[in-house]
Amino acid sequence: MSLKEFIKNMSANDTKLKKVNLNHSDWEKVETISKTLLPAKLCTKKLQYEQLTLTDFYGAWITCKLQTEALSSLISKKLLQHIVDREKYIMANKVLLAAIFLDPRYKITLNEDKCNTAIEHLIKVWIHLKNVELKNSIQETTPNIEDRQESSNSSTDSTDELENFLKNKDKKNDSVSIDFDVSNSQTSTIATRIETLLKSYHIDQKRLNNKVNILQFWKTMEASNPELSQLAKVVFSAPATQVSVERLFSGLKFILSPYRSNISSKNLENQLLVRTNRLFDSKK
């Protein structure tokens, strides 16, 4: 629309352009379409932010819906209906509901049923997190006897039938993982503790201004509420879009070039990780 007057002037002085020149009614339709699609355009640009949390995505979605609804044109009403229909599927995502619940800026938009769904999901995430921590702690404290076995095995006879038999058994069991899960009583205690904290947060936490940085908010809560702060870190680490991943792989061509095609997969992964951390630090 910013080129409207320029196009009119050009078509007035050019006989070829006069044939395709838009009349007043056509320009009104173009203006209506342009205004209707503007909120969606602004929302799309926000979704291209590299450090976009799930609730930042949710805030951009709500803004787009409200701005589209305010236009009240025929095309905007049709677009709004598609937004509302799509939102039903989006709001059925438990991961998103959990993030909204842990975001005091937008938690007020959830009804009690969705809050309960979010709490149930967060309890499962917390129990899984505790299982992972337990597994890591057991692996760290378990003495590594493989190195000591290497020296002893080197002195044994390579034709030892028993050792060969045991080695073959070991290879077959390599794919079998050992689960270090907490007991049922511990799980119940952990679930009760985190459920109490979540419900207390649900009742006591006041709404925050939508301009507040949610990551900074939970960072300030580490001392007073360490469990929920740790849970929030896990929830908000889930990427809302594929933008950061796509940008990372677009930089792959600078690492894996035709002149460096023999680089191992492990070294390639390590270099990509270093490059990602460098880009993240530069964003700060």
C-alpha positions in Angstrom: 0.0 0.0 0.0 3.0 2.3 0.5 3.5 2.2 -3.3 -0.1 3.0 -4.1 0.4 6.7 -5.2 3.6 5.8 -7.1 1.8 3.1 -9.1 -1.1 5.5 -9.8 1.3 8.1 -11.1 3.2 5.5 -13.2 0.0 4.1 -14.7 -1.3 7.6 -15.5 1.8 8.3 -17.7 2.1 4.8 -19.3 -0.5 3.5 -21.7 0.5 -0.1 -21.1 0.1 0.2 -17.3 -3.3 1.9 -17.7 -4.8 -1.4 -19.0 -3.9 -3.2 -15.7 -4.4 -0.2 -13.4 -6.6 -1.0 -10.3 -9.7 1.0 -9.8 -10.9 2.4 -6.5 -12.8 -0.7 -5.5 -9.8 -2.9 -6.2 -7.5 -0.7 -4.1 -9.9 -1.0 -1.2 -9.8 -4.8 -1.4 -6.0 -4.8 -1.5 -6.0 -2.5 1.6 -8.4 -4.7 3.4 -6.3 -7.8 2.7 -3.1 -6.0 3.7 -4.6 -4.9 7.0 -6.0 -8.3 7.7 -2.7 -10.2 7.1 -0.6 -7.6 9.0 -1.1 -9.2 12.5 -0.1 -12.6 11.0 3.0 -11.1 9.4 4.0 -9.6 12.7 3.4 -12.8 14.5 5.5 -14.8 12.0 8.4 -12.4 12.5 8.2 -13.0 16.3 8.2 -16.7 15.7 11.6 -16.3 13.9 13.3 -15.2 17.1 16.1 -17.5 18.0 15.5 -17.6 21.8 11.8 -18.1 21.7 10.1 -19.9 24.6 6.9 -21.7 24.4 5.0 -19.0 26.2 6.5 -16.3 24.1 5.0 -18.2 21.2 1.7 -18.3 23.0 1.8 -14.6 23.7 2.5 -13.9 20.0 -0.4 -16.2 19.1 -2.9 -14.4 21.4 -1.8 -11.0 20.1 -2.3 -12.1 16.5 -5.8 -13.4 17.4 -6.8 -10.2 19.2 -5.6 -7.9 16.5 -7.3 -10.0 13.8 -10.5 -10.0 15.7 -10.4 -6.2 16.1 -10.5 -5.7 12.3 -14.1 -6.9 11.9 -13.9 -7.3 8.2 -15.3 -10.3 6.3 -11.9 -11.7 5.5 -10.6 -11.1 9.0 -13.6 -13.0 10.4 -12.8 -16.0 8.2 -9.2 -15.9 9.2 -10.1 -15.6 12.8 -12.2 -18.7 12.6 -9.2 -20.7 11.2 -7.1 -19.3 14.1 -9.6 -20.4 16.7 -9.9 -23.9 15.1 -6.1 -24.3 15.1 -5.9 -23.1 18.7 -8.0 -26.1 19.8 -5.2 -28.4 18.6 -2.4 -26.2 20.1 -4.1 -26.0 23.5 -4.3 -29.8 23.6 -0.5 -30.0 23.8 0.4 -30.9 27.4 4.0 -29.5 27.0 2.6 -26.1 26.1 0.0 -26.2 28.9 2.8 -27.0 31.4 4.8 -24.0 30.1 1.8 -21.7 30.3 1.0 -22.9 33.8 4.6 -22.1 34.9 4.4 -18.6 33.3 2.6 -16.2 35.7 2.1 -13.8 32.7 -0.3 -16.2 30.9 -1.4 -18.8 33.6 -4.6 -16.8 34.0 -5.8 -17.9 30.5 -6.0 -21.5 31.6 -9.2 -22.9 33.1 -9.1 -25.4 36.1 -9.2 -28.5 33.9 -6.2 -27.3 31.8 -4.3 -26.3 35.0 -4.9 -29.8 36.4 -3.7 -31.3 33.2 -0.6 -29.2 33.3 0.1 -30.2 37.0 -0.2 -33.9 36.1 2.2 -33.5 33.3 4.7 -31.5 35.4 4.6 -34.2 38.1 5.5 -36.8 35.5 8.3 -34.6 34.2 9.7 -34.1 37.7 9.6 -37.8 38.5 11.4 -38.6 35.3 14.0 -35.9 36.1 14.6 -37.5 39.5 15.1 -40.9 37.8 17.6 -39.4 35.5 19.5 -37.8 38.3 19.5 -41.0 40.3 20.8 -43.0 37.3 23.6 -40.4 36.7 24.6 -40.5 40.4 24.7 -44.3 40.4 26.8 -44.3 37.2 29.2 -41.7 38.7 29.7 -43.6 41.9 30.0 -47.1 40.3 33.8 -47.9 40.1 35.0 -48.4 36.6 36.6 -51.8 36.5 37.0 -52.1 32.8 40.4 -50.5 32.8 41.6 -52.8 35.4 40.3 -55.8 33.5 42.1 -54.8 30.4 45.5 -55.3 32.0 44.5 -58.7 33.6 42.9 -59.9 30.3 46.0 -59.1 28.4 47.9 -61.8 30.3 45.2 -64.4 29.9 45.3 -67.0 27.1 43.4 -65.8 24.0 42.1 -69.4 23.6 40.4 -69.3 27.0 37.0 -70.9 26.1 35.3 -69.6 29.2 36.4 -66.0 28.6 35.4 -66.2 24.9 32.0 -67.5 26.0 31.5 -64.7 28.5 32.6 -62.0 25.9 30.0 -63.3 23.4 27.4 -63.0 26.1 28.5 -59.5 27.0 28.2 -58.4 23.3 24.6 -59.7 23.2 23.7 -57.8 26.3 25.2 -54.5 25.2 21.9 -53.3 23.8 20.1 -54.0 27.0 20.0 -50.9 29.2 19.6 -51.0 33.0 16.9 -48.7 34.5 17.7 -47.1 37.8 14.2 -46.1 38.8 13.2 -44.9 42.2 11.0 -47.1 44.3 7.2 -46.8 44.4 7.3 -45.3 47.9 10.0 -42.7 46.8 7.9 -41.9 43.7 4.9 -41.3 45.8 6.8 -39.0 48.1 8.4 -37.1 45.3 5.0 -36.7 43.5 3.3 -35.5 46.7 6.0 -32.9 47.3 6.1 -31.4 43.8 2.2 -31.5 43.6 2.0 -29.5 46.8 4.5 -26.9 45.5 2.7 -26.6 42.2 -0.7 -26.1 43.8 0.7 -23.6 46.2 2.2 -21.7 43.3 -1.1 -21.9 41.5 -2.9 -20.3 44.4 -0.3 -17.8 45.6 1.5 -16.6 42.5 0.2 -13.2 41.2 0.0 -12.4 37.5 3.1 -10.7 36.0 3.2 -8.1 33.3 3.5 -9.6 29.8 6.8 -7.7 29.3 8.6 -9.6 32.0 11.3 -12.0 30.9 10.1 -15.4 32.2 13.6 -16.9 32.2 14.9 -14.1 34.4 11.8 -14.5 36.7 12.6 -18.1 37.4 16.2 -17.4 37.9 15.3 -15.0 40.7 13.2 -17.8 42.2 16.0 -20.3 42.5 16.7 -19.4 46.2 13.1 -19.3 47.4 11.6 -22.1 45.2 14.5 -24.3 43.9 12.3 -27.3 42.9 9.9 -25.3 40.7 12.8 -23.2 39.3 14.6 -26.4 38.3 11.4 -27.8 36.8 10.8 -24.5 34.9 14.3 -24.7 33.3 13.4 -28.1 31.9 10.0 -27.0 30.6 11.2 -23.7 29.0 14.2 -25.4 27.4 11.8 -27.0 24.9 12.1 -25.0 21.6 8.9 -23.4 20.3 10.1 -23.4 16.7 12.8 -25.0 14.5 14.5 -21.7 13.8 17.5 -22.3 16.0 18.0 -25.8 14.6 17.7 -24.6 11.0 20.2 -21.8 11.6 22.6 -24.2 13.2 22.5 -26.6 10.3 22.8 -23.7 7.8 26.1 -23.0 9.4 27.1 -26.6 8.9 28.5 -25.8 5.5 31.2 -23.7 7.1 32.4 -26.7 9.1 31.8 -29.6 6.8 33.2 -28.3 3.6 34.5 -30.3 0.5 38.0 -29.6 1.9 37.1 -31.1 5.3 34.8 -34.0 4.3 36.8 -36.6 6.3 35.9 -35.1 9.6 34.6 -37.7 12.0 31.0 -37.5 13.2 32.1 -37.1 16.8 34.4 -34.2 16.0 31.6 -32.7 13.8 29.1 -32.9 16.7 31.6 -31.3 19.1 32.3 -28.4 16.7 28.6 -27.8 16.2 28.1 -27.7 20.0 31.0 -25.2 20.4 29.6 -23.0 17.6 26.1 -23.1 19.2 27.4 -22.0 22.5 29.4 -19.2 20.9 26.3 -18.0 19.1 24.3 -18.2 22.3 26.8 -16.1 24.2 26.8 -13.5 21.5 23.0 -13.2 21.9 23.4 -12.3 25.5 
